């Protein structure tokens, strides 16, 4: 990977030159639009991710929002699943899966996430498309920037900024709709009755969408994103990355269409610079792989079109590997090196963790009971020589139907519940109950004795929990 940091020249002049490079103002990029196979893939991912992101809050499931991370209720609803704070284990597993998926796909084919599915890439594509439709192609945008302010320029800029603001605010609204019920948010919009945190996060998320995708763009990838800095540790000589075939392309130079480059002592590269013009981070891929490259493959589409016009073979810039370029491998040899110790290890761990998550979800109990002994009253003797212990139970009904649950105790002879032994719990709700358990004094030894509390659904005997606890007898 090319070291993109500037090299200091000797002496004081070199130090001054280095400082000037490091702190030079940003040169605005006027990215040229490109079409092709990889551009279609990028836009397919844009459509897919945004349909999912904008559409999920509008879906309903069991008369509620299908996907809702309800912070107030401290419950996460994901279609038929309801997750509680006690299910943080699943969140940890999901984060591990995300990390290993990133490692695996990066080791196989470089920065696929950055080039096709990263929100920064996706929203930059959307904002650039809006900009192109309103202001024109890259040449027209550059001329508009250089032109003095006029009524026409003000109108065009206002239309662009207004469209960006609408997309950004709608994005912020949708983001908040994942954490606050959509119906409540829509009512807040209609009545201008936003809660303080909802309004803050809509404006906060919307503002940063506008800033990152509309204003900063490539600066986020080059200077703010940590992934660009540590990606190289996941690359090896067999990782598929976007490469320029230097042996085929050099020496560069212009020539007439249709001329065999070997007859004029030149390579296939005509030095048109279109690969640089279409790059969203403004790099020249012909200088080698650089950390600024996000793997979007726009340069491949652009170069292939130039090769078609020149009647040269495609692939001067292509997905390949370091070993493949050096040893002139074909696609068969490249694919043969995809499955190697690193990718096999990442893939195996990823598969195991995914299987573990599926098993955990499949075996997840729809009823959970927490039993806590009442610390204010350890044990006391009541009428008829019975010993009483008091327990506080937290009954969590994780199903989406209200249910009645019956309590019973076992483990000590003559143990019984004093008072009501049934509780009704709403759908996906929690109820607290105080349980008084009486046991004959002769049924246990002084100190702690094992006792079991059984909770069973009235309408479904298979839905039950057997919780062990201790019963104390006075010494």
FENPE-V482921 format. One record per residue. RES is the residue in one letter. PHI is phi as a letter, one per 40 degrees, with the letter a starting at -180 (NA if undefined). Layout:
res = <RES:RES>
phi = <PHI:PHI>
This chain:
res = <X:X:X:X:X:X:X:X:X:X:X:X:X:X:X:X:X:X:X:X:X:X:X:X:X:X:X:X:X:X:X:X:X:X:X:X:X:X:X:X:X:X:X:X:X:X:X:X:X:X:X:X:X:X:X:X:X:X:X:X:X:X:X:X:X:X:X:X:X:X:X:X:X:X:X:X:X:X:X:X:X:X:X:X:X:X:X:X:X:X:X:X:X:X:X:X:X:X:X:X:X:X:X:X:X:X:X:X:X:X:X:X:X:X:X:X:X:X:X:X:X:X:X:X:X:X:X:X:X:X:X:X:X:X:X:X:X:X:X:X:X:X:X:X:X:X:X:X:X:X:X:X:X:X:X:X:X:X:X:X:X:X:X:X:X:X:X:X:X:X:X:X:X:X:X:X:X:X:X:X:X:X:X:X:X:X:X:X:X:X:X:X:X:X:X:X:X:X:X:X:X:X:X:X:X:X:X:X:X:X:X:X:X:X:X:X:X:X:X:X:X:X:X:X:X:X:X:X:X:X:X:X:X:X:X:X:X:X:X:X:X:X:X:X:X:X:X:X:X:X:X:X:X:X:X:X:X:X:X:X:X:X:X:X:X:X:X:X:X:X:X:X:X:X:X:X:X:X:X:X:X:X:X:X:X:X:X:X:X:X:X:X:X:X:X:X:X:X:X:X:X:X:X:X:X:X:X:X:X:X:X:X:X:X:X:X:X:X:X:X:X:X:X:X:X:X:X:X:X:X:X:X:X:X:X:X:X:X:X:X:X:X:X:X:X:X:X:X:X:X:X:X:X:X:X:X:X:X:X:X:X:X:X:X:X:X:X:X:X:X:X:X:X:X:X:X:X:X:X:X:X:X:X:X:X:X:X:X:X:X:X:X:X:X:X:X:X:X:X:X:X:X:X:X:X:X:X:X:X:X:X:X:X:X:X:X:X:X:X:X:X:X:X:X:X:X:X:X:X:X:X:X:X:X:X:X:X:X:X:X:X:X:X:X:X:X:X:X:X:X:X:X:X:X:X:X:X:X:X:X:X:X:X:X:X:X:X:X:X:X:X:X:X:X:X>
phi = <NA:c:c:c:c:c:c:c:c:c:g:c:c:c:c:c:c:c:c:c:c:c:b:c:c:c:c:c:c:b:c:c:c:a:b:i:c:c:c:c:c:c:c:c:c:c:c:c:c:c:c:c:c:c:c:d:c:c:c:b:a:f:g:a:c:c:b:a:c:c:c:c:c:f:b:b:b:b:f:c:c:b:b:b:d:c:c:c:d:c:c:c:c:c:c:c:c:c:c:c:c:c:c:c:c:c:c:c:a:g:c:c:c:c:c:b:b:c:d:c:c:c:c:c:d:c:c:c:c:c:c:c:c:c:c:h:c:c:c:c:c:c:c:c:c:c:c:c:c:a:c:c:c:c:c:c:c:c:c:c:c:c:c:d:c:c:c:c:c:c:c:c:c:c:d:c:c:c:b:b:d:d:c:c:c:c:c:c:c:c:b:f:b:c:c:c:c:c:c:d:c:c:c:c:c:c:c:c:c:c:c:c:c:c:b:c:f:c:c:c:c:c:b:b:c:c:c:c:c:b:c:c:c:c:c:a:c:b:c:c:b:c:b:b:c:c:c:c:c:c:c:c:i:c:a:c:c:g:c:c:c:c:c:b:f:b:c:c:c:c:f:c:g:c:c:c:c:c:c:c:b:g:c:b:c:c:c:h:c:b:c:c:c:c:g:c:g:c:c:c:d:c:c:c:c:c:c:c:c:c:g:b:c:c:g:c:b:a:c:a:b:c:c:c:c:c:b:f:c:c:c:c:c:c:c:c:b:c:c:b:d:c:c:c:c:d:c:c:c:c:c:c:c:c:c:c:c:c:c:c:c:c:c:c:c:c:b:b:b:b:b:b:c:c:c:c:a:c:a:a:c:b:c:g:g:c:b:b:b:b:b:b:b:b:b:b:c:c:c:b:b:c:b:b:b:b:b:a:b:a:h:b:c:g:c:a:c:c:h:c:b:a:a:b:b:c:c:f:b:b:b:b:a:b:b:b:b:b:b:d:c:c:c:a:c:d:h:c:b:c:b:b:b:b:b:b:c:c:c:a:c:c:c:a:b:b:b:c:a:b:b:c:b:c:c>
